[in-house]
Amino acid sequence: MDANKTVTKYFFLLPLTTHPNFKILLFYSLLLIYILTLAGNITIILSLFNKTLHKPMYFFLGNLSFLDICYTSTTMPKMLEILLVEMKVISFAGCVTQLYFFIGFVGTECILLCMMSYDRFLAICYPLRYSYLMSDKVCINLATISWLCGFVNSVVHTMFTFQKHLCGSNKVNYFYCDIPPLLSISCEETNISEMLLLCIGIFIGLTPFLCIIVSYIYIIFTILKIKSVKGRQKAFSTCLSHLTVVILYFGSVNFSYVRPISSYSLEKDRLISVLYSVVSPMLNPLIYTMKNKDAKKAIYRLIVHNSFKIPMEIQTRE
């Protein structure tokens, strides 16, 4: 084996801040965000058991909420740990696992958001045929395709990233294992991996975004044809939440992955990655329920029902 190549057993990670006075503050801020993310997304999933929300739009929303729970749980616990402990390390196996699932969830969310825009396109542009075109079987197939695409993409990226040897350094200038920082410490040519990252990034990141834009162009033209002002407002309000999530998520993801590796600045990219790996999963439940009356009613019933159920059970036992 080449003397410059080392067998890596673990990686050193870099926390979001190394300033002693900000570490504790950041730790509790991230912990609060993580708790809110879990609470918000779990609440949405539980509320979907309400029969009034047994619709394709909420089926995809349930998938998105589950995805966000998995998404944040892949990186957040380690991010919190390295803010407190002295040895800010992750094992080689842990790094492989983290990268695999993180990239898998990123890719799945890109495709799933595209499927959600297709659902809105059919609901608004073809309302009379919507029930037939978006049957339960179609919904399940579209969700399955999203998950398969995300994790097949992740297998390819993980294999190409970890087949590279390191040149003595195992310090990752990032707070979790991601492709660009790992490629930056490789001592082999990374041209193929970089090209793969760009090409697949365009396929799974930029292409779904462009499909969403095209679908919304058709949706806007269809909404403008509606004569009633209330009808136009109602139709657009069903799309506003999804469009907000799309702009927030794809803006940061495409900036991080769909560009030449030579233009990467790990220090700046660390801040951008916080947007889609930490902030976006927390905001998604708020964005989708803020102007959605059906979702708010279902969540209210869920909370009120559970709040009164326990005291009533206690009284019955007494």
Secondary structure, 3 states (H helix, E strand, C coil): CCCCCECCCEEEECCCCCCHHHHHHHHHHHHHHHHHHHHHHHHHHHHCCCHHHCCHHHHHHHHHHHHHHHHHHHHHHHHHHHHHCCCCEEEHHHHHHHHHHHHHHHHHHHHHHHHHHHHHHHHHHCCCCHHHHCCHHHHHHHHHHHHHHHHHHHHHHHHHHHCCCECCCCEECCCCCCHHHHHCCECCCCHHHHHHHHHHHHHHHHHHHHHHHHHHHHHHHHHHCCCCHHHHHHHHHHHHHHHHHHHHHHHHHHHHHCCCHHHCCHHHHHHHHHHHHHHHHHHHHHHHHHCCHHHHHHHHHHHHHHHHHHHHHHHHHC
